[in-house]
Amino acid sequence: MSSKPPLILGIDTSCDDTGVGLVALEDGGPRVLANAVYSQSVHRSYGGVMPELASREHVERIRPTLDAALEEAGVRLQDVTLVAATRGPGLVGALLVGLTYAKGLAQGLGVPFRAVHHLEGHIAAAAAEGEPLEYPHLALVVSGGHTHLFDVHGPGDYRLVGATRDDAAGEAFDKVARLIGLGYPGGPAISRAAENGDASAVELPRPLQGQKGFDFSFSGLKTAALLAHRAGARPEDLAAAFQARAVEALVTTTRRAAVALERRAIVVSGGVAANRALREAFADTARRYRLEVRFPPGRLNTDNGAMIALSALRFLHDSASDADFEADAEAYLPLAAGPAPASLR
């Protein structure tokens, strides 16, 4: 490893955000020096992400985003001591752009390269500020493509506790927003509409009520919202009701898992973690059950490169290896192998 102070460059192009971040390791711990993100707007007219267009946008925007990150951090590219990029899961074409670009940068700079799991980046983002997290803890990753609950025993040591059986929570937000005419992306649109709605005005089901395990399901809730929309429910009321039920499912299931596994600390990350109603509900649960709930800083909730750099911190003291230069982009890449133990389901 270089004798220069550790400076990690992280790149994420897993979906429709081009993210480049820079993280320095200082005496007080990691510090995010830059977090440049270019969010693609080309997909709005389609109501969802178009993979080919996403790849093209990444190709065009990755260098300007890198330049923006270097300028924000006030460092030179030559100061970087390790390069990391997302290898999966995500859109293969989009992943390939960032992964290939990062490998080229590392080879040109003569520094190590690490291929990182996207979900591990989201979990690591919670350690960007504040005291170090205690182990073991629970990590709920909730976004447009993922809804997973992990028992985290240490950096790189994860056990799957529960996951969505169908739609990811963020995907359900997008679909419901689209069907009631609120636009894309659906999460912020539903959150805004819900502020002027009455959740009690629309009766929606509680997903997986009474389950013994810790899974999530949003498909039935989405269908019930569609039926309520066809029955004439006011969009604002429907948005409020859907948000309330989705938040309730996420918080209740995570809290049940924390009690069952005797975990005091919980990390909640991913794009949906920016939802104000979700944060307020977790804050209330933390007070009632004496839990510690940690969210990443707001700018690190959605996909970004800084979280990839943060997740690569655990590789700083590893011996140099060229193995990751051979890593391929993978659309499906479990973070924890296999299903949750039967005793937890």
Number of C-alpha atoms within 10 A of each C-alpha: 13 13 6 9 12 19 26 28 32 33 37 35 33 32 25 26 23 32 30 34 30 29 27 22 16 11 7 7 13 18 18 20 19 23 25 25 26 18 16 17 14 15 16 13 10 10 16 18 19 15 17 12 15 24 24 13 21 28 16 12 18 23 14 14 21 25 15 19 25 21 14 15 18 11 15 10 15 10 15 24 23 25 26 33 33 30 30 28 22 23 23 21 21 28 27 24 23 28 28 16 15 24 23 15 20 20 13 10 16 14 17 25 29 28 25 24 22 25 27 21 27 31 27 24 29 26 22 20 15 11 9 10 16 13 14 18 22 29 28 26 25 27 26 21 18 21 25 22 29 25 24 21 14 12 15 12 12 20 18 22 26 24 21 18 12 14 20 22 29 24 25 26 28 23 23 27 27 18 15 20 12 21 21 22 22 23 26 20 18 27 20 15 17 22 14 13 19 15 20 12 14 18 14 21 15 16 19 16 9 7 11 12 18 23 24 25 22 25 18 17 19 22 14 17 26 17 13 18 17 11 9 9 17 15 22 22 20 30 29 24 23 28 22 19 19 23 20 18 21 23 21 15 20 25 22 14 22 20 12 10 15 12 18 19 19 28 25 28 28 27 24 25 23 23 17 12 18 20 19 12 16 26 16 14 17 18 11 9 12 11 19 17 20 21 22 24 15 12 15 24 25 22 28 29 31 35 35 36 33 30 27 27 20 11 15 17 8 8 8 12 10 10 11 15 18 9 15 15 24 19 16 12 15 14 19 15 10 9 13 20 12 8 7 16 13
